[in-house]
Amino acid sequence: MGRRSLYVYGFPALYGGANTELQHQIHLWLRMGVQVHVIPTDPGYLTEPLYDELRGTRAIIHAPNNFRVIERDAPVIGFCCDAFLSNIDLIREHSANTVWVNCMSHLWSLEKRRAAEGKIGTFLYQNPDVRDAHAAVLRDLNRTSTPRFLVFTSYLDAERFPLMEDHSTEHFGCGRISRAVPEKYARHILHIYEYFVAPKPKQGLFLGFDDQCAAKIGKPPSWIRTARNHLSCSQRALYEHCEIILQPTDTIENWPRVGLEAMSSGSVLIVDNRGGWRRQVRHGVTGWLCGTPQDFIYYASKMAYEPQLRLDMARQARQHLEALAGEDLARESWDQVFREIM
């Protein structure tokens, strides 16, 4: 196979699951010898924290929305980027080899419309359960088109999230992380944080919190610090703080990026027993899967009172990460994808 070119419509970022995931995949693609072209959606990419890093690689960064640079029939990928779906006709003027990654567990309305129009050539997924569920719906929308439905292993560069084994001796650190959207918070989250017990003072941190989130769940108590996004608290600072990630949500997660970051960092996951968490977490070994608020309270308290067990689970999770997002597995999966689309 000759030199492979891949066009990315969008730009990686430090915050937000799909944006951070794209960052790691681009670096992996470059190491695999792929010529990566990045076409930003707007001029704001110049102020992105990762701009200088990406400019220092072999990736080629083009002007925003400059679809003329796309080689005929080269794959163009949209990583959970709504602008990709909105501008797909302009992209298809240069290449019909359109590749869409939906990082959610639900289908977007515009995604379904583009599928019905037969304008998406490949649908890519991190989670085979979501792939199967989505494919069943999308195939029925257009019986004449024959899109591919593929699964890839989403790579995480664990060196960016080093294992933290030494936490504060003064308090028990707990917290959660997401975009600042209300559905990422379970309505009973403050009840859980209030009622789990620890042998030393609890100190919480909510990264991804704003007025809309507060309108849903209420104002957190004074011992829980809140930050709207990574500009006021970095992801790494959150994991350095958190001995556990205590994260009940009202959403069904597809392939939560926070899960991989937390396992790499040594923050034990206490999460919902549904969606992508079931594929990431080995209950009682690398984290805890919960079905009720009482489950969250019990396992959070257990981790607070059994520090050696928590540390053992954190180390197990770090080892398990290789089987979920390791470079060898990711390379193999992307090679299979590239054989299909290039």
C-alpha positions as CSV (number, residue, x, y, z in Angstrom):
1,M,0.0,0.0,0.0
2,G,1.3,3.4,-0.9
3,R,1.4,6.5,1.2
4,R,-2.0,6.9,2.9
5,S,-3.7,10.3,3.3
6,L,-6.5,11.1,5.8
7,Y,-8.4,14.4,6.0
8,V,-9.8,15.4,9.4
9,Y,-12.5,18.0,9.4
10,G,-12.3,19.6,12.9
11,F,-9.5,20.3,15.3
12,P,-8.3,18.5,18.5
13,A,-8.6,20.1,21.9
14,L,-7.7,19.4,25.5
15,Y,-11.3,19.3,26.8
16,G,-14.3,17.3,25.7
17,G,-14.3,13.5,25.0
18,A,-14.3,13.6,21.2
19,N,-11.8,16.5,21.0
20,T,-9.3,14.9,23.3
21,E,-9.8,11.5,21.7
22,L,-9.0,13.1,18.3
23,Q,-5.8,14.5,19.7
24,H,-4.5,11.0,20.6
25,Q,-5.7,9.4,17.4
26,I,-3.9,12.0,15.2
27,H,-0.6,11.3,17.0
28,L,-1.1,7.5,16.5
29,W,-1.9,8.0,12.8
30,L,1.2,10.0,12.3
31,R,3.3,7.3,13.9
32,M,1.6,4.8,11.6
33,G,2.9,6.7,8.6
34,V,-0.4,8.3,7.6
35,Q,-0.3,11.7,6.1
36,V,-2.8,13.6,8.2
37,H,-4.4,16.7,6.9
38,V,-6.4,18.9,9.3
39,I,-9.1,21.2,8.0
40,P,-10.5,23.4,10.9
41,T,-14.1,24.4,11.1
42,D,-13.4,28.0,12.1
43,P,-10.5,30.4,12.7
44,G,-10.6,29.7,16.4
45,Y,-8.2,26.8,15.9
46,L,-5.3,29.3,16.1
47,T,-6.0,29.9,19.8
48,E,-6.4,26.2,20.7
49,P,-3.9,25.0,23.3
50,L,-2.9,22.1,21.0
51,Y,-2.2,24.3,18.0
52,D,1.5,24.7,18.6
53,E,1.9,21.0,19.4
54,L,0.1,19.9,16.2
55,R,2.0,22.4,14.1
56,G,5.2,20.8,15.4
57,T,4.2,17.4,13.9
58,R,4.0,16.2,10.3
59,A,0.3,16.9,10.2
60,I,-0.6,19.5,7.6
61,I,-3.0,22.2,8.8
62,H,-5.1,23.9,6.1
63,A,-7.2,27.0,6.2
64,P,-10.7,26.6,7.8
65,N,-13.3,25.0,5.5
66,N,-10.8,24.7,2.6
67,F,-12.3,21.6,1.1
68,R,-10.4,22.2,-2.2
69,V,-7.3,20.7,-0.8
70,I,-9.0,17.2,-0.4
71,E,-7.5,14.7,-2.8
72,R,-10.2,13.0,-5.0
73,D,-11.8,10.2,-3.1
74,A,-9.5,10.4,-0.1
75,P,-11.2,9.6,3.3
76,V,-12.5,12.6,5.1
77,I,-13.3,12.0,8.8
78,G,-15.6,13.9,11.1
79,F,-14.9,13.0,14.7
80,C,-18.3,13.8,16.4
81,C,-18.2,17.2,14.7
82,D,-21.6,18.5,13.7
83,A,-20.0,20.8,11.1
84,F,-19.1,17.7,9.2
85,L,-22.7,16.7,8.9
86,S,-23.8,20.3,8.0
87,N,-21.1,20.7,5.3
88,I,-21.1,17.2,3.9
89,D,-22.3,18.3,0.5
90,L,-19.3,20.6,0.1
91,I,-17.0,17.8,1.2
92,R,-18.5,15.4,-1.3
93,E,-17.8,17.8,-4.1
94,H,-14.2,16.6,-3.6
95,S,-14.6,13.2,-2.0
96,A,-17.5,10.9,-1.4
97,N,-15.4,8.9,1.0
98,T,-17.0,10.3,4.1
99,V,-16.3,8.8,7.5
100,W,-18.4,9.7,10.5
101,V,-17.6,8.9,14.1
102,N,-20.5,9.3,16.4
103,C,-19.1,9.4,20.0
104,M,-22.6,9.3,21.5
105,S,-24.8,6.4,22.4
106,H,-27.7,8.1,20.6
107,L,-28.2,9.0,16.9
108,W,-28.2,12.6,15.9
109,S,-31.2,13.8,13.8
110,L,-28.9,15.2,11.1
111,E,-26.9,12.0,11.2
112,K,-30.0,10.1,10.3
113,R,-30.9,12.5,7.6
114,R,-27.5,12.2,6.0
115,A,-27.7,8.4,6.3
116,A,-31.1,8.5,4.6
117,E,-29.6,10.6,1.8
118,G,-26.8,8.0,1.4
119,K,-24.1,10.6,2.0
120,I,-22.0,8.9,4.7
121,G,-19.8,6.1,3.4
122,T,-18.5,4.8,6.7
123,F,-19.8,4.8,10.2
124,L,-17.1,4.3,12.9
125,Y,-17.6,3.3,16.5
126,Q,-15.6,2.7,19.6
127,N,-18.2,0.4,21.1
128,P,-19.5,-2.7,19.2
129,D,-22.8,-2.6,21.1
130,V,-23.5,0.9,19.9
131,R,-22.4,0.0,16.4
132,D,-24.9,-2.9,16.3
133,A,-27.8,-0.8,17.6
134,H,-27.1,2.2,15.3
135,A,-26.5,0.0,12.2
136,A,-29.9,-1.6,12.6
137,V,-31.6,1.8,12.5
138,L,-29.4,3.5,9.9
139,R,-29.6,0.6,7.3
140,D,-33.4,0.9,7.3
141,L,-33.2,4.6,6.4
142,N,-31.7,3.9,3.0
143,R,-31.8,0.4,1.5
144,T,-30.0,1.3,-1.7
145,S,-26.7,2.6,-0.1
146,T,-24.2,0.2,1.4
147,P,-22.2,2.1,4.0
148,R,-19.6,0.4,6.2
149,F,-20.2,0.0,9.9
150,L,-16.8,-0.5,11.5
151,V,-15.3,-0.6,15.0
152,F,-11.9,0.8,16.1
153,T,-9.9,0.7,19.3
154,S,-9.7,4.3,20.6
155,Y,-6.0,4.9,21.5
156,L,-5.1,6.7,24.8
157,D,-1.5,7.9,25.3
158,A,-1.1,6.9,28.9
159,E,2.0,9.0,29.3
160,R,-0.3,12.1,29.2
161,F,-2.1,10.8,32.3
162,P,0.6,9.4,34.7
163,L,-0.4,7.1,37.5
164,M,-1.0,9.1,40.7
165,E,-0.5,6.9,43.8
166,D,0.3,9.6,46.4
167,H,-2.8,11.6,47.4
168,S,-3.4,14.0,50.2
169,T,-3.2,12.6,53.8
170,E,-5.4,15.4,55.0
171,H,-8.6,14.7,53.0
172,F,-10.3,12.1,50.8
173,G,-10.4,13.4,47.2
174,C,-13.4,12.7,45.1
175,G,-14.9,14.2,42.0
176,R,-16.3,13.9,38.5
177,I,-15.6,15.4,35.0
178,S,-17.6,16.1,31.8
179,R,-18.7,18.9,29.6
180,A,-20.8,21.4,31.5
181,V,-24.2,20.0,30.5
182,P,-27.0,19.1,32.9
183,E,-27.6,15.6,31.6
184,K,-24.1,14.6,32.6
185,Y,-25.3,15.0,36.2
186,A,-27.7,12.5,37.9
187,R,-30.3,14.3,39.9
188,H,-29.3,12.5,43.0
189,I,-25.5,13.2,42.7
190,L,-25.4,15.6,45.7
191,H,-27.2,13.1,47.8
192,I,-24.5,10.5,47.0
193,Y,-21.7,12.9,47.7
194,E,-23.3,13.9,51.0
195,Y,-24.0,10.5,52.3
196,F,-20.9,8.5,51.6
197,V,-18.6,8.4,54.5
198,A,-14.8,8.6,54.9
199,P,-12.3,8.4,57.8
200,K,-11.0,11.9,57.0
201,P,-12.7,15.1,55.6
202,K,-14.1,14.7,52.1
203,Q,-13.0,17.2,49.4
204,G,-14.9,17.2,46.1
205,L,-14.2,18.6,42.7
206,F,-16.8,18.9,39.9
207,L,-15.0,19.8,36.6
208,G,-17.6,20.8,34.0
209,F,-20.2,22.7,36.0
210,D,-22.2,25.9,35.3
211,D,-25.5,27.6,36.2
212,Q,-27.5,25.2,34.1
213,C,-26.1,22.3,36.0
214,A,-26.7,24.1,39.3
215,A,-30.4,24.7,38.2
216,K,-30.8,20.9,37.8
217,I,-29.0,19.5,40.9
218,G,-28.7,22.5,43.2
219,K,-25.7,24.3,44.7
220,P,-22.9,21.9,45.8
221,P,-21.9,22.2,49.5
222,S,-18.8,24.3,50.3
223,W,-16.5,21.2,50.5
224,I,-17.1,20.6,46.7
225,R,-15.2,22.9,44.4
226,T,-16.7,23.5,41.0
227,A,-14.9,24.5,37.7
228,R,-16.7,25.3,34.5
229,N,-14.0,23.8,32.2
230,H,-10.3,23.1,31.8
231,L,-9.4,26.8,31.8
232,S,-10.0,26.9,35.6
233,C,-9.0,23.4,36.4
234,S,-7.0,21.0,34.2
235,Q,-7.9,17.4,33.7
236,R,-4.6,16.3,35.2
237,A,-5.2,18.5,38.3
238,L,-8.6,16.8,38.7
239,Y,-7.1,13.3,38.6
240,E,-4.3,14.3,41.0
241,H,-7.0,15.3,43.4
242,C,-9.3,12.4,43.0
243,E,-8.8,9.1,44.7
244,I,-12.2,8.1,43.2
245,I,-14.2,9.3,40.2
246,L,-17.7,9.2,41.6
247,Q,-19.8,9.9,38.5
248,P,-23.5,9.0,38.3
249,T,-25.2,10.5,35.2
250,D,-28.5,10.6,33.5
251,T,-26.9,9.6,30.3
252,I,-26.0,6.3,28.8
253,E,-22.4,6.6,27.9
254,N,-21.0,5.2,24.6
255,W,-17.3,5.0,25.3
256,P,-16.5,7.5,28.1
257,R,-13.1,9.0,27.6
258,V,-13.0,9.9,31.3
259,G,-12.9,6.2,32.0
260,L,-9.6,5.7,30.1
261,E,-8.1,8.8,31.6
262,A,-9.1,7.8,35.2
263,M,-7.7,4.3,34.8
264,S,-4.5,5.7,33.5
265,S,-4.3,8.2,36.4
266,G,-5.2,5.9,39.3
267,S,-8.6,7.4,40.1
268,V,-10.9,4.4,40.8
269,L,-14.1,4.6,38.8
270,I,-17.5,4.4,40.6
271,V,-20.0,4.6,37.7
272,D,-23.3,3.5,36.3
273,N,-23.8,-0.1,35.4
274,R,-24.9,0.6,31.8
275,G,-23.6,1.6,28.4
276,G,-19.9,1.8,27.7
277,W,-18.9,1.6,31.4
278,R,-19.8,-2.1,31.3
279,R,-17.2,-2.7,28.6
280,Q,-14.5,-0.6,30.4
281,V,-14.9,-1.5,34.0
282,R,-14.3,-4.9,35.6
283,H,-16.6,-4.7,38.6
284,G,-14.7,-5.2,41.9
285,V,-11.4,-5.5,40.0
286,T,-10.7,-2.2,38.2
287,G,-13.7,-0.2,39.5
288,W,-17.3,-0.4,40.6
289,L,-20.6,-0.6,38.5
290,C,-23.6,0.8,40.3
291,G,-27.3,0.3,39.8
292,T,-28.7,2.5,42.6
293,P,-27.7,5.6,44.6
294,Q,-27.1,3.2,47.5
295,D,-24.5,1.3,45.4
296,F,-22.6,4.6,44.8
297,I,-22.7,5.5,48.4
298,Y,-21.5,2.0,49.5
299,Y,-18.6,1.7,47.1
300,A,-17.4,5.2,47.6
301,S,-17.4,4.6,51.4
302,K,-15.6,1.3,50.8
303,M,-12.8,3.0,48.8
304,A,-12.4,5.7,51.5
305,Y,-12.1,3.1,54.3
306,E,-10.0,0.6,52.4
307,P,-7.1,2.5,50.9
308,Q,-5.0,-0.5,50.1
309,L,-7.8,-2.1,48.2
310,R,-8.3,1.2,46.4
311,L,-4.6,1.3,45.5
312,D,-4.6,-2.3,44.3
313,M,-7.7,-1.6,42.1
314,A,-6.0,1.5,40.7
315,R,-3.0,-0.5,39.7
316,Q,-5.2,-3.2,38.2
317,A,-7.0,-0.6,36.2
318,R,-3.8,0.9,34.8
319,Q,-2.8,-2.6,33.6
320,H,-6.2,-3.3,32.2
321,L,-6.0,-0.1,30.1
322,E,-3.6,-1.8,27.7
323,A,-6.4,-4.2,26.7
324,L,-8.8,-1.3,26.2
325,A,-6.8,1.5,24.6
326,G,-3.2,0.3,24.1
327,E,-1.2,1.3,21.1
328,D,-0.7,-2.2,19.6
329,L,-4.4,-2.9,19.7
330,A,-5.2,0.6,18.3
331,R,-2.7,0.2,15.5
332,E,-4.2,-3.1,14.5
333,S,-7.7,-1.8,14.5
334,W,-6.9,1.4,12.5
335,D,-4.9,-0.7,10.0
336,Q,-8.1,-2.7,9.4
337,V,-10.2,0.5,9.1
338,F,-7.7,2.0,6.7
339,R,-7.7,-1.1,4.5
340,E,-11.5,-0.6,4.2
341,I,-11.5,3.1,3.5
342,M,-8.2,3.8,1.6
